Amino acid sequence: MPDDFNVARDATLTDTVERLRAERFPHLDRQLVLEILRLHADGAAIDNLPRAIDELLSRRLGEVS
């Protein structure tokens, strides 16, 4: 049962983040926001999180150019 609860909670969190992004920040890329959320959820070390986000942004900017 705890696994079901965590899956439901994660889905609800993702849905909430997506709704807020769409309503307040439609200019932000949906996939990018979800990837940053995943980095947080995966338990990336606090010291590594900013670097992981910077690398993600760099990759995304490289794809767009």
C-alpha positions in Angstrom: 0.0 0.0 0.0 2.7 2.6 0.7 4.0 2.2 -2.9 0.5 2.9 -4.2 0.3 6.0 -2.0 3.7 7.3 -3.2 2.8 6.8 -6.8 -0.5 8.6 -6.3 1.2 11.4 -4.4 3.9 11.7 -7.1 1.2 11.8 -9.9 -0.7 14.5 -7.9 2.5 16.5 -7.4 3.3 16.3 -11.1 -0.2 17.2 -12.1 -0.1 20.2 -9.7 3.3 21.4 -11.0 2.1 21.0 -14.6 -1.1 22.9 -13.9 0.8 25.8 -12.2 3.3 25.9 -15.0 0.6 26.0 -17.6 -1.4 28.7 -15.8 1.4 31.0 -14.5 4.4 30.2 -16.7 3.2 29.0 -20.1 6.5 30.2 -21.6 8.5 27.6 -19.6 9.1 24.3 -21.4 7.0 21.5 -19.9 9.6 18.8 -20.4 12.3 21.0 -18.8 10.2 21.6 -15.8 9.4 17.9 -15.4 13.0 17.0 -15.8 14.1 19.5 -13.0 11.3 18.0 -10.8 12.7 14.5 -11.5 16.2 15.6 -10.5 14.8 16.8 -7.2 12.7 13.6 -6.7 15.7 11.3 -7.5 17.4 12.6 -4.4 20.3 14.3 -6.2 22.7 15.5 -3.5 22.1 19.2 -2.7 25.7 20.0 -3.8 25.1 18.3 -7.2 21.6 19.6 -7.9 22.6 23.1 -9.2 25.3 21.5 -11.4 22.8 18.9 -12.7 20.3 21.6 -13.5 23.0 23.7 -15.3 24.0 20.7 -17.4 20.3 20.0 -18.3 19.9 23.7 -19.3 23.1 23.6 -21.3 22.0 20.5 -23.2 18.6 22.0 -23.9 20.1 25.2 -25.1 22.4 23.2 -27.4 19.3 21.4 -28.8 17.5 24.7 -29.6 20.5 26.4 -31.3 
